[in-house]
Amino acid sequence: MDLFSPSWTALRGAVAALDDVDFGRPSGCTGWLVRDLVCHLVIDAQDVLITLATPSDREPTRDALTYWEVSAAPPTGDDPLDALTVRLASAYEDPRLLAFHLDDVGSAAGRAALLADPARRVGTRGEVLTVADYLSAYVLEWTLHHLDLIAHVPRAPQPPAAALRRSREMLEGIAGSPFPASFSDADALLIGTGRRAPTGAEQAALAERTPRFPLHLG
């Protein structure tokens, strides 16, 4: 949970540092431009606000790792929300308006997270988690999307090292298998979620791992 704020702040800072032309570059999310990804982050920030304002008296049904649904197949782009995100992003004729919207809603989500009781239970997607587990799950979300954001913006700042390390640990926990020690944290996340194809040597190092990577999270 302690990494939610620094990972979210770093991601929003990376968006704020983009040039206008960068919003039209491809992102690390297949089929999405950077502007589409930033629009998705606005929706994510709204989800954080909604969830933190949705208390539950039920026992938790998920934790920071089981929050994630795992699929062996990559997204197809046919999901209605994905299509809506692209349409919404294109409606922002000035990318600065999109960046402002993220900063506005994102700042509120960050403040709400700082004020939330870690032990309180909240509901989302029909499941119940503690605030601590919910915000911890989002460290992986922010870190992966930070890597997506800068995939074709090489001058952009990297995610915080602590967030990369923790996100790798979480992905290994979800998979039930560690990555080879030779993999950097960023490469483990990119390869492990199918964002980058492994080299021949990397594929050989992964060959004995169970389950097989990549894992697609939703």
C-alpha positions in Angstrom: 0.0 0.0 0.0 2.9 2.4 0.7 3.9 2.2 -2.9 0.5 3.4 -4.3 1.2 7.1 -3.9 4.8 7.1 -5.3 3.9 4.9 -8.3 0.7 6.9 -9.1 2.6 10.2 -8.7 5.4 9.1 -10.9 2.9 7.9 -13.6 1.0 11.2 -13.5 4.3 13.1 -13.7 5.3 11.1 -16.8 2.0 12.1 -18.4 2.5 15.8 -17.5 6.0 15.7 -19.1 4.7 14.5 -22.5 4.9 16.8 -25.5 1.7 17.1 -27.5 3.2 15.0 -30.3 3.8 12.1 -27.8 0.0 11.6 -27.4 -0.2 10.4 -30.9 2.6 7.8 -30.5 1.9 4.1 -30.0 1.7 2.9 -26.4 2.7 -0.5 -25.0 -1.0 -1.5 -25.0 -1.7 -3.2 -28.3 -3.9 -1.0 -30.5 -3.8 2.0 -28.2 -2.1 5.3 -28.8 -0.7 7.1 -25.8 -3.8 9.3 -25.7 -6.0 6.2 -25.4 -3.9 5.0 -22.5 -4.1 8.3 -20.7 -7.9 8.3 -21.2 -7.9 4.8 -19.6 -5.9 6.2 -16.6 -8.7 8.8 -16.1 -11.2 5.9 -16.0 -8.9 4.1 -13.6 -8.7 7.1 -11.3 -12.5 7.3 -11.3 -12.7 3.7 -10.4 -10.4 4.3 -7.4 -12.6 7.1 -6.2 -15.7 5.0 -6.6 -14.3 2.0 -4.9 -12.9 3.9 -1.9 -16.4 5.4 -1.5 -18.1 2.0 -1.6 -17.7 0.4 1.8 -18.7 -3.2 2.5 -19.5 -5.1 5.6 -18.8 -8.5 3.9 -15.7 -10.5 4.5 -13.0 -10.0 1.8 -13.3 -12.3 -1.2 -10.0 -11.2 -2.9 -6.6 -9.9 -2.0 -4.0 -7.9 -3.9 -3.0 -10.9 -6.0 -6.4 -12.6 -6.5 -7.9 -9.3 -7.5 -6.5 -10.0 -10.9 -8.2 -12.2 -13.5 -5.6 -14.1 -15.5 -6.1 -15.1 -19.1 -3.8 -17.1 -21.4 -5.0 -15.1 -24.4 -4.2 -11.4 -25.1 -7.0 -8.8 -25.3 -8.7 -8.7 -28.7 -9.8 -5.1 -28.6 -13.5 -6.1 -28.9 -14.3 -5.2 -25.3 -16.9 -2.4 -25.4 -15.1 -0.4 -22.7 -11.9 -0.6 -24.7 -13.7 0.7 -27.7 -15.3 3.5 -25.7 -12.0 4.5 -24.3 -10.6 5.1 -27.8 -13.6 7.1 -28.8 -13.4 9.2 -25.6 -9.7 9.9 -26.1 -10.3 11.0 -29.7 -12.8 13.6 -28.4 -10.1 15.5 -26.6 -8.9 17.7 -29.5 -6.3 19.3 -27.3 -4.1 16.7 -25.6 -3.5 19.2 -22.8 -7.1 19.0 -21.9 -6.7 15.2 -21.5 -3.6 15.7 -19.3 -5.5 18.3 -17.2 -8.4 15.9 -16.7 -6.0 13.2 -15.5 -4.3 15.5 -13.2 -7.6 16.8 -11.8 -9.2 13.4 -11.2 -5.9 11.7 -10.5 -5.0 14.1 -7.7 -8.4 13.5 -6.1 -7.8 9.7 -6.3 -4.4 10.1 -4.7 -5.8 12.2 -1.8 -8.6 9.7 -1.3 -6.1 6.9 -1.1 -4.0 8.7 1.5 -7.1 9.4 3.7 -8.5 5.9 3.5 -8.4 3.4 6.4 -6.2 0.5 5.2 -8.3 -2.0 7.2 -11.7 -0.8 5.8 -13.4 -3.2 3.4 -14.6 -1.9 0.0 -16.5 -3.4 -2.9 -15.6 -3.4 -6.5 -16.5 -5.6 -9.5 -18.7 -7.7 -7.2 -15.8 -8.5 -4.9 -14.7 -7.3 -1.5 -11.1 -6.3 -0.5 -9.5 -4.4 2.2 -8.4 -0.9 1.2 -4.8 -2.0 1.7 -5.1 -4.9 -0.7 -7.1 -2.9 -3.2 -4.5 -0.1 -3.3 -1.6 -2.6 -3.4 -3.2 -4.2 -6.5 -3.1 -0.9 -8.2 0.7 -0.6 -7.7 1.0 -3.3 -10.4 -1.6 -1.5 -12.6 0.3 1.8 -12.4 3.7 0.3 -13.0 2.6 -1.7 -16.0 0.9 1.3 -17.5 3.9 3.5 -16.8 5.9 1.1 -18.9 3.2 1.2 -21.5 3.2 5.0 -21.6 6.9 5.3 -22.2 7.3 2.3 -24.6 7.8 4.7 -27.6 8.9 7.8 -25.6 12.5 6.9 -24.8 13.4 10.1 -23.0 10.5 9.6 -20.5 11.3 8.7 -16.8 11.0 5.1 -15.7 8.7 3.9 -13.0 10.2 4.0 -9.4 12.6 1.1 -8.8 10.7 0.1 -5.7 7.4 -0.1 -7.7 9.1 -2.2 -10.4 10.5 -4.6 -7.8 7.2 -5.0 -6.0 5.3 -5.4 -9.2 7.6 -8.2 -10.3 7.1 -9.9 -6.9 3.3 -9.6 -7.4 3.4 -11.0 -10.9 5.5 -13.9 -9.7 3.0 -14.5 -6.9 0.1 -14.5 -9.4 2.0 -16.9 -11.6 3.2 -19.1 -8.8 6.6 -19.1 -10.4 9.6 -16.7 -10.2 11.3 -15.1 -13.2 15.0 -16.0 -13.9 17.3 -13.9 -11.8 18.9 -12.6 -15.0 15.8 -10.7 -15.9 15.6 -7.0 -14.9 12.4 -6.1 -13.1 11.2 -4.1 -16.1 11.9 -7.0 -18.5 10.2 -9.5 -16.2 7.1 -7.4 -16.3 7.2 -6.7 -20.0 7.8 -10.3 -21.0 5.7 -11.8 -18.2 2.6 -9.9 -19.4 3.2 -10.3 -23.1 4.2 -6.7 -23.7 7.5 -7.8 -25.2 8.6 -11.0 -26.9 11.5 -12.7 -25.2 14.8 -13.1 -27.0 16.0 -16.6 -27.7 18.1 -16.7 -24.6 15.2 -15.3 -22.5 12.8 -17.9 -23.9 15.3 -20.7 -23.1 15.5 -19.4 -19.5 11.7 -19.4 -19.3 11.2 -22.8 -20.9 11.1 -24.7 -17.6 8.8 -22.3 -15.8 5.3 -23.4 -14.9 2.8 -21.9 -15.7 4.0 -20.7 -19.0 4.4 -17.0 -19.5 3.0 -14.6 -20.6 0.0 -14.0 -18.4 -2.6 -11.5 -19.5 -4.2 -9.6 -16.5 -7.6 -8.0 -16.4 
